[in-house]
Amino acid sequence: MAVCEASQWVEATTPKVPRISGRVVKPDIWRATLPRMPLAVALILAVSLAGPVCAQALVGDQPQRVAERMVPEPPGILVASWVEGLEAPWSLVFLPDGRALVSERPGRIRMIEQGRLRPQPLAFVESAQGGEGGLMGLAVHPRFPQQSFIYAMHTHREAGRTTNRVIRLIVEGGTARFDRAIVSGIPGARNHNGGRIAFGPDGHLYVGTGEIFEADRAQDPADLGGKLLRLTADGGVPADNPIPGSPIYSLGHRNIQGLAWHPSGTLFVSEHGPSGELGLRAWDEINVIRRGGNYGWPKVVGAVGRAEFVDPLVAFRDSSTPPSGVAFWNDALFVATLRSQALIRIGLDQTGSIWRASAVDRWFASNRNEGVFGRLRDAVAGPDGALYLLTNNRDGRGRPQPGDDRILRLAQVPVGRTR
């Protein structure tokens, strides 16, 4: 096992999270009551105790034992353009009646009916834009339309501070209006905002956050950055969360981008690896979530085999493969990727509670840097049995193609059929 360069952060304290009754306390309040030790003091104490001054990130290995395959033209897959003319779409969700909602990063929530995009937005969510910020994930209340709520995560600027928050809106006919903030005070910045939200089979709302390029947040239990959060539909803290009174469900994440539940109920997430921090690049991950698990960032990357950390299911060691939305479709996990521009299909084997990747195929790509459709932001299994993909070539980092940004519809057809 190799050891990378020493990082520049020191874990000075491990504050205890205060109990909260039915409400989420903002992290700035936690920090006010539980101040972190100044760096200089931490260094003096570390020397006096003859311990290490700077933490080091342990670099493990790829957990998967299968070679990647390039599949430029997946056999038996028919791709059609379903919706066109979007602006940096981020999240796609379906309503029980077959209609769909798609978020656009500038702040619009758009309605799709029978494959047609409504001209007027369902709602506009004022969002702080720039970099990776803006309107991001959407979720639908599990009891919709009896409970006609939808949820949105967006970058929010108030009183000179940039944060992220999840809000709830009430759908009323062809519009939606603000109802309440579900969780606020999540760290926000130009980059690493996380942003994916989804209701799990347990009826609770899961929120993936980023550490905004401040890596120590991911290990701090008094900080909502670099975490997977779990909340009730009204914004309360479930009684069976790992830390009493805290919305944090797992920690040690860098920048969660995708959430998907296997039919067995197991949650899989995608997250971005380092892009220069600690002298490291790549190491983007797919993880299987365990209640209260520590996924290592920034202490470890890759599979290190240490009992205190949860090793990833898949880690992309050799090239940057930033994943985004994920979905289960046709007995495999599909991962939309951004810079690498591939739809990655991961086959899975399960033995008891242990999951392993049995295949890693890069669809619509002939190399690790280019794909047929460009940047892909989300992958969603539709109610009609098709898989839907969002392109993201108008997000400032891609090269727009005709019709972009688009929602693509993938259908499985007999091999050889082209239409």
C-alpha positions in Angstrom: 0.0 0.0 0.0 1.4 3.4 -1.0 1.2 6.6 1.0 0.6 9.9 -0.8 2.0 13.3 0.2 1.0 14.7 3.6 -2.1 16.8 3.5 -2.3 20.3 5.1 -5.1 19.6 7.5 -5.0 18.5 11.1 -8.0 16.8 12.8 -7.7 18.8 16.0 -11.0 17.8 17.7 -13.8 15.4 17.3 -16.8 17.5 18.7 -19.9 15.7 19.9 -23.0 16.5 18.0 -25.8 18.0 20.2 -29.1 16.3 20.3 -31.8 18.0 18.2 -35.6 17.4 18.7 -37.3 17.1 15.4 -35.4 19.9 13.7 -32.1 20.2 11.9 -29.6 22.6 13.5 -27.5 24.5 11.0 -23.7 23.7 11.0 -22.8 27.3 11.7 -24.6 27.0 15.0 -22.8 23.8 15.8 -19.5 25.4 15.0 -20.3 28.4 17.2 -20.8 26.2 20.2 -18.1 23.7 19.3 -15.2 25.7 17.9 -12.3 23.9 16.2 -8.9 24.2 17.7 -6.6 26.7 15.8 -4.0 25.0 13.6 -1.0 26.4 15.5 -2.3 25.0 18.8 -3.0 21.7 17.2 0.6 21.5 15.8 2.1 22.3 19.3 0.0 19.6 20.9 0.8 17.1 18.2 4.6 17.7 18.7 4.3 17.6 22.5 2.5 14.2 22.3 5.1 12.8 19.9 2.3 12.1 17.4 2.1 12.9 13.7 1.7 16.6 12.8 0.0 16.2 9.5 -2.4 13.5 8.5 -1.6 11.5 5.4 -3.9 9.9 3.0 -3.5 6.2 2.5 -3.8 5.1 -1.1 -5.2 1.7 -1.6 -6.1 -0.2 -4.7 -8.9 -0.7 -7.1 -11.4 -3.0 -5.4 -12.8 -4.4 -8.7 -10.9 -7.3 -10.3 -12.4 -7.0 -13.7 -11.0 -5.1 -16.7 -13.0 -2.3 -18.2 -14.4 -2.8 -21.7 -15.2 -0.1 -24.3 -18.6 -0.6 -25.9 -19.2 2.2 -28.5 -22.4 0.6 -29.7 -24.2 -1.5 -27.1 -26.0 -4.3 -28.9 -29.7 -4.4 -28.5 -30.0 -0.8 -27.3 -32.0 1.8 -29.2 -31.3 5.5 -28.4 -33.8 8.2 -29.2 -33.9 11.9 -28.4 -36.9 12.4 -26.0 -36.7 16.1 -25.1 -34.4 18.8 -26.5 -33.5 22.4 -25.9 -32.8 22.3 -22.2 -30.2 24.3 -20.4 -27.8 22.4 -18.2 -30.4 19.9 -16.8 -29.4 18.3 -13.5 -32.1 15.9 -12.3 -35.1 14.0 -13.8 -37.9 12.5 -11.7 -41.2 10.9 -12.8 -44.6 11.5 -11.2 -46.9 8.5 -10.6 -49.1 9.5 -13.6 -46.2 9.3 -16.0 -45.4 13.0 -16.3 -41.8 14.0 -15.5 -40.0 17.0 -14.0 -36.5 18.1 -14.9 -34.4 20.7 -13.2 -32.2 23.2 -15.0 -29.2 24.7 -13.2 -30.3 28.3 -13.7 -33.3 27.6 -11.4 -36.2 26.3 -13.6 -38.2 23.2 -12.8 -39.8 22.1 -16.1 -42.7 19.8 -16.7 -42.8 17.1 -19.4 -46.1 15.6 -20.6 -46.2 12.8 -23.1 -42.7 13.6 -24.2 -43.3 17.3 -24.7 -41.7 20.0 -22.7 -44.1 22.6 -21.4 -43.0 26.1 -22.5 -43.5 27.7 -19.0 -41.7 26.4 -16.0 -43.6 24.7 -13.2 -41.5 26.8 -10.8 -38.5 29.0 -10.6 -36.2 28.5 -7.7 -33.9 31.5 -7.2 -30.4 30.0 -7.0 -26.8 31.2 -6.7 -25.1 30.3 -9.9 -21.5 29.9 -10.9 -19.3 26.9 -11.2 -21.2 23.8 -10.1 -23.8 25.7 -8.1 -27.4 26.3 -8.9 -30.6 24.2 -8.9 -29.6 20.6 -8.6 -31.5 17.5 -7.4 -35.3 16.9 -7.4 -37.4 14.4 -5.5 -41.1 13.5 -5.3 -42.9 12.8 -2.1 -43.5 9.0 -1.8 -47.3 9.6 -1.4 -47.7 12.1 -4.3 -50.3 13.2 -5.3 -52.1 12.7 -1.9 -49.1 14.7 -0.5 -48.5 17.0 -3.5 -44.9 17.9 -2.5 -41.8 18.0 -4.6 -38.3 18.7 -3.2 -35.4 20.6 -4.7 -31.7 21.1 -3.6 -30.2 24.4 -4.7 -27.3 26.8 -3.9 -28.6 29.6 -1.9 -27.1 33.0 -1.0 -28.4 34.9 2.0 -26.8 37.6 4.1 -23.6 37.4 2.1 -23.1 33.6 2.6 -23.4 30.9 0.1 -24.9 27.7 1.3 -26.9 24.8 -0.1 -30.4 23.8 1.1 -33.2 21.5 0.3 -36.7 23.1 0.0 -40.2 21.7 -0.4 -42.7 23.0 -2.9 -46.4 22.3 -3.2 -47.7 21.5 -6.7 -50.9 23.2 -7.5 -52.1 22.5 -11.1 -49.6 23.8 -13.5 -47.4 25.6 -11.0 -45.6 24.9 -7.7 -44.9 27.3 -4.8 -42.5 27.3 -2.0 -43.7 25.6 1.2 -40.7 25.4 3.5 -37.0 24.7 3.9 -36.3 21.1 4.8 -32.6 21.4 5.7 -30.4 24.5 5.3 -26.9 25.6 6.1 -25.3 22.9 4.0 -21.8 24.2 2.9 -21.9 25.8 -0.5 -19.4 27.2 -2.9 -18.5 27.2 -6.6 -17.5 23.5 -6.5 -18.3 20.3 -4.7 -21.9 21.1 -3.7 -23.1 17.5 -3.9 -26.8 17.9 -4.9 -28.5 14.6 -5.4 -31.6 13.9 -3.3 -34.0 11.0 -3.3 -36.5 9.2 -1.1 -35.5 5.7 -0.1 -37.7 2.6 0.3 -38.0 3.5 4.0 -39.8 6.7 3.1 -37.0 9.0 4.3 -35.2 11.7 2.3 -31.5 11.1 1.5 -29.3 14.1 0.6 -25.8 13.9 -0.9 -23.5 16.8 0.0 -20.1 17.9 -0.9 -17.2 19.3 1.1 -16.7 22.4 -1.1 -12.9 21.7 -1.5 -12.4 21.9 2.3 -11.6 18.3 2.9 -11.6 18.2 6.7 -15.4 18.9 6.6 -16.0 15.3 5.4 -14.7 13.8 8.7 -16.3 16.4 11.0 -19.5 15.1 12.6 -20.5 18.7 13.4 -20.5 19.7 9.7 -23.0 18.8 7.0 -20.4 18.9 4.2 -19.1 15.7 2.7 -22.0 13.6 4.1 -25.0 11.5 3.3 -27.9 13.0 5.2 -31.2 11.2 6.1 -34.3 13.2 7.0 -38.0 12.7 7.4 -40.3 14.2 4.7 -40.9 17.1 7.0 -37.2 17.8 7.7 -37.0 16.0 11.1 -34.2 13.6 12.1 -35.3 9.9 12.1 -35.0 8.3 15.5 -32.9 5.4 14.1 -30.2 7.6 12.5 -26.6 6.6 13.6 -26.0 9.7 15.7 -29.0 10.6 17.9 -30.4 14.0 16.8 -28.1 14.3 13.8 -29.2 14.1 10.1 -25.8 12.5 9.2 -26.2 8.9 7.9 -22.6 8.4 6.7 -19.5 10.5 6.4 -16.1 10.7 4.7 -17.5 11.6 1.3 -15.9 14.1 -1.1 -18.8 15.0 -3.4 -21.8 12.7 -3.7 -23.5 12.9 -7.1 -25.8 9.9 -7.4 -28.1 7.8 -5.3 -29.9 4.5 -6.3 -31.4 1.6 -4.4 -31.0 -1.9 -5.6 -34.3 -3.9 -5.6 -33.0 -5.6 -2.4 -33.0 -2.2 -0.6 -29.3 -1.6 -0.6 -28.2 2.0 -1.4 -25.5 2.7 -3.9 -23.9 6.2 -4.3 -21.5 7.8 -6.8 -18.9 10.4 -5.8 -16.0 12.3 -7.2 -12.4 11.6 -6.4 -9.6 14.1 -5.9 -8.6 16.6 -8.6 -5.2 17.6 -7.3 -5.7 17.6 -3.5 -3.1 15.6 -1.6 -1.2 15.3 -4.9 -3.9 12.8 -6.1 -6.2 12.7 -9.1 -8.9 10.3 -10.4 -10.1 7.7 -7.8 -13.8 8.5 -8.5 -15.9 6.0 -6.6 -19.1 3.9 -6.5 -19.9 3.0 -2.9 -22.4 0.7 -1.1 -23.8 2.6 1.9 -23.7 1.2 5.4 -25.5 3.0 8.2 -22.9 5.1 10.1 -20.1 4.1 7.7 -17.0 6.2 7.2 -16.0 6.3 3.5 -12.5 7.7 4.3 -12.1 11.0 2.5 -9.6 12.7 3.0 -7.8 10.1 5.1 -7.9 7.3 2.5 -8.6 6.8 -1.2 -9.3 3.5 -2.9 -9.7 0.2 -1.1 -7.3 0.1 1.9 -8.8 -2.8 3.9 -9.0 -0.9 7.2 -11.8 -1.8 9.6 -12.6 1.8 10.4 -13.4 2.7 6.8 -15.7 1.3 4.2 -14.0 0.3 0.9 -15.6 1.4 -2.4 -17.3 -1.1 -4.7 -15.5 0.4 -7.7 -12.7 3.0 -7.8 -11.4 4.4 -11.1 -7.6 4.7 -10.4 -6.1 5.3 -13.8 -8.3 8.1 -15.3 -10.6 10.7 -14.2 -14.2 9.3 -14.4 -16.4 11.8 -12.5 -19.7 10.0 -12.0 -23.1 11.7 -11.6 -26.6 10.2 -11.5 -26.9 6.4 -11.1 -29.8 4.0 -11.7 -30.5 0.3 -11.7 -31.8 -1.0 -15.0 -31.8 -4.5 -16.5 -30.1 -6.0 -13.5 -27.1 -3.7 -13.6 -26.1 -0.3 -12.1 -25.7 2.4 -14.8 -23.6 5.5 -14.1 -23.8 8.7 -16.0 -20.3 10.3 -16.2 -19.2 13.8 -17.0 -15.7 14.4 -18.2 -15.3 10.8 -19.4 -18.6 11.1 -21.3 -19.5 7.4 -21.0 -22.6 5.6 -19.6 -20.9 3.0 -17.4 -22.6 -0.3 -16.9 -21.6 -2.2 -13.7 -22.6 -5.8 -13.3 -22.9 -7.0 -9.7 -22.5 -10.2 -7.8 -23.7 -10.5 -4.2 -22.6 -12.9 -1.5 -24.5 -12.2 1.7 -23.9 -8.6 2.5 -20.8 -8.4 0.2 -21.1 -6.8 -3.2 -18.6 -7.1 -6.0 -18.4 -5.7 -9.6 -18.6 -8.5 -12.2 -18.3 -6.2 -15.2 -17.4 -2.5 -15.9 -18.4 -1.5 -19.4 -18.1 2.0 -20.8 -21.1 2.4 -23.2 -21.0 4.9 -26.1 -17.3 5.4 -25.7 -14.2 4.2 -27.5 -11.7 5.6 -25.0 -11.7 7.1 -21.5 -12.1 10.7 -22.5 -14.7 10.9 -25.3 -18.2 9.7 -25.7 -20.9 9.8 -28.4 -23.3 12.1 -26.4 -20.8 14.2 -24.5 -21.2 14.9 -20.8 -23.9 12.9 -19.0 -25.5 14.3 -15.8 -28.2 11.8 -14.8 -29.4 8.3 -15.4 -33.0 7.4 -14.5 -35.1 4.3 -14.9 -38.4 5.3 -16.3 -41.9 3.8 -15.5 -42.1 2.6 -19.1 -39.1 0.3 -18.7 -36.7 2.6 -20.5 -33.5 4.3 -19.2 -33.3 8.1 -19.5 -30.1 10.1 -19.7 -29.5 13.9 -19.3 -26.8 15.4 -21.4 -24.9 18.4 -19.8 -23.0 19.9 -22.7 -24.3 23.4 -22.0 -23.0 23.6 -18.5 -19.9 25.6 -19.5 -17.6 22.5 -19.7 -18.9 20.7 -22.7 -19.3 21.1 -26.4 -23.0 21.4 -27.3 -24.3 19.1 -30.0 -27.5 19.7 -32.1 -30.5 19.7 -29.8 -28.5 20.0 -26.5 -29.1 19.8 -23.8 -31.3 16.7 -24.3 -33.0 13.8 -22.5 -32.1 10.6 -24.3 -34.4 7.5 -24.1 -32.7 4.1 -24.1 -34.8 1.1 -24.9 -33.8 -2.6 -25.1 -34.7 -4.1 -28.4 -33.8 -7.3 -30.3 -30.2 -7.3 -31.4 -29.9 -6.0 -34.9 -32.9 -3.7 -34.8 -32.2 -0.1 -35.5 -35.6 1.6 -35.2 
